[in-house]
Amino acid sequence: MTELSHIRNFSIIAHIDHGKSTLADRFIQLCGGLTDREMAEQVLDSMDLERERGITIKAQSVTLRYKARDGEEYKLNLIDTPGHVDFSYEVSRSLFACEGALLVVDAGQGVEAQSVANCYTAIDQGLEVVPVLNKMDLPQAEPDRVSQEIEDVIGIEATEAVRCSAKNGEGVEDVLEELIRLVPPPQGDTEGPLQALIIDSWFDNYLGVVSLVRIRQGTLKQGDKILIKSTGRPWTAEKVGIFTPKPTETGELGTGEVGFIIAGIKDIHGAPVGDTITYQKTPDTEMVPGFKNVQPQVYAGLFPVSSEDYEAFRDALDKLTLNDASLFFEPENSDALGFGFRCGFLGMLHMEIVQERLEREYGIDLITTAPTVIYEVVTTDGELQEVSNPSYLPETASVEEMREPIVEASILVPQEYIGNVIALCEERRGVQTNMTFLSTQVQLTYELPMAEVVLDFFDRVKSASRGFASLDYHFKRFQASNLVKLDVLINGERVDALALIVHRDQAEYRGRAVIEKMKELIPRQMFDIAIQAAIGNHVIARSTVKALRKNVTAKCYGGDVSRKKKLLQKQKEGKKRMKSLGKVDVPQEAFLAVLRVDDK
Amino acid sequence: MTDTSRPPLSLYIHVPWCVRKCPYCDFNSHALTGDLPEGAYRHALLEDLQEDLGGVDNRPIDTVFIGGGTPSLMSADFYHCLFDGLREHLTLAPDAEITLEANPGTLEQGRFRGFREAGINRLSIGVQSFQASHLEVLGRIHDADAARRAMDEARAAGFERFNVDLMHGLPDQTVNDAIADLHTAMAHEPPHISWYQLTLEPNTAFYSAPPRLPDEETLAAIADAGAETLSGSGYRPYEVSAWSRDGDIARHNLNYWQFGDYLALGAGAHGKITFPNGDIRRYWKTRQPEAYLNRLGSRTAGQSTIEPSERPLEFLMNALRLTDGVEEALFEARTGVPLSSIQDELTALRQEGLLTPDRLQTTPMGQRYLDSILQRFLGD
């Protein structure tokens, strides 16, 4: 077992494209964790979707053995953190397992908002933050300016920050040396009763639940009779080991170490993230102060296109939640779409990933309704309701007040784009609460309605700043607001699945935009289709999809039949991906028209 | 007795050669290189007939259609001998309709008269358009003058019955262009006009490099104006694209649309046969002229049984094309499947105003959306 003084537990905080994965790969290579042949690119991002999107969603860890310049061998545990704002809660979780964090900043681009937020979290949790300037190989690298910015924005000493290029490997060893010098070794009573914090749990089809743990106290050995504190259930530690990054059984994990435990648990809820593991014989061992459960921020209805898929859909959601405790779902019944589930997500990216996994891995064709945040409604009889589905909004007459969630958003933007970003925030009903000029960037703080932020704000901020601005936000409070329910009617019928909650001042504009987009998306059919947007009984926008002129094959003779049949089949395949509302066939995309209004 | 219970039998003969391939054509046609192998092809067709005789079952041949390709490339003598050969194994009904597809670009002195003397009694003339620019886009080998002469020649050669094929919705075509084509054709008083909208079919030059077609409004205006023009001159539509005067309908095509049987001779020809045990089979001949001529293996390239579950769609794909549709009784007679199996769909379509109450017939609205109707009869 490694002496505590020779262990370092750390995370890397970095913006999505500032080179975190490349740097992690370099560490692994340097410490011989994988042969070059095994070294698939960016090994830490293991899920296919993550690899495709170039982001990290789940925390992962790797144990590295590094022979330092002082001649000693150190055990370095890197706990990876997600790089997207939707998953910021996962960051805090990973940081709980560490004594330090590397703040990796692109020496050409400077600090960005999400890293700032994560750094604050790290500092709050008592971690030592070690700044690293990456991408020094790029001609536009300005290390001095960026060091200054780190000091200005985050308030940590950065003039001596290590400079490296993960791409060509230069300075990577220096980073590890700095890490050993600055990050304190873990502490804890190696002889005390076991106290292991569950950093993450995931479901593996062959092994059952695998939990990533940080040993705070004592030792966890294979065969130990263990207890999950919150559930009180006893298990046996069947396998114990570390990731190198390949899972490698070591038989035990000592105080200060990070590794995995497999105990035959079949359900992820049996090993909740943030929970504590101890021995069955020491049930009174204290819980490690954990982290709070994360709440979904965005809700949407998901409905199978074919009602026959309902059961398969439920099973798929069950399976997904085995591995994704932040995914929430409950049955929902829509007049228009039938039986489905209202699902809660951490954000739009999370929603897209879940949707994609359901369609790709489970083969379920889905219709997703427009995502919405949670609103608070005070009824006239004084009751407070939470509404995450516009169609469940109480009657206007019985609504005393509606409140919407407000976030505090922090945006870092180069000075030349500040006008664009401010204009965007104003357009999104934002209220500026702070503006600080840094060396070349400006830090803007806004209070914004969450509904204006979750859908596409991040993309907008990016395009308003040629990709340079960065954003972080967190929920602040509920605030009374003049909100209305915007209904969409197709051929005079209100479609519950298309209802939206919008601010009164934006209702006309949003109504027109949604109607126009739906007109583009709904194919012409045998009859005219009237599409209307209405608030209550007041129609605020209307449009018509003109009837198809005709749909008939010009010629069909004896030898043509099988070819013509194939054409019909093809047309029908297209129709299968649509939902019939009354007589009208509506394509899946139309239910998300509200998200597409700005596409051109 | 079998005659009332078995569908009428037609014969389709395919001649696969063309002077050159038109960019819109998805039929089995091959540009001719070298001499036409008339004798060898006739020999191959008659040999091929042996593979089909099992499906004849004593039925007379009511109609013959010789399509292509460009069957008018073949000489009158070719047909004369071919029919003699066919008669040795088949009974041609005394009033059999025998149609030949004729390309105005193959018009030579006396050619049509020769066809008439060989026993062909109906011509289908592939005019497509009378406007030089459109003929060029369509890759036709004839000009407007040849098209007009072809119609005159047909009549002069003794063809009382002939059809003119015209296309509309051509690249850059205006309403006036389309109507002018109809008027030019009607001036020669053809008893039958097939007036098709140009469709970009897979596996054609137009499909891979689509020409710019008129917008949907123009297409609709052309269709409306054309229908009015044809009706105004005494033509009645009896099928989606087929117009005739004085009830002079194409009996051969009618047999297709009434789900009748047909033998298939020639490279790439398709046939359909109902067997006495109720099986219905489609089959097709090898497409490559060389392979067909040299009989590389069986000339029958493939066959498939039309399962009872597929028959309603296949029947309706054809029958509902007819303006008057068919009697309900014909459904079971031709498919062997009880009408009750599609009763729910029929009822729904009738309620939606797409089918008429007592026949298997589309309403005028149903005719316009025929493909949408047929999709309801597609299995999953």
Interface residues (C-beta under 8 A of the other chain):
Chain A: M526 L548 R549 K550 N551 V552 T553 A554 K555 C556 Y557 G558 G559 V561 S562 R563 K564 K565 L567 L568 Q569 Q571 K572 K575
Chain B: Y12 D26 F27 S194 Y196 Q197 L198 T199 E201 P202 E216 L219 A220 A223 V240 S241 N253 Y256 Y262 A264 G268 A269 H270 G271 K272 R282 W284 L313 E314 M317 N318 R321 M365 Q367 R368 Y369 L370 D371 S372 L374 Q375 L378
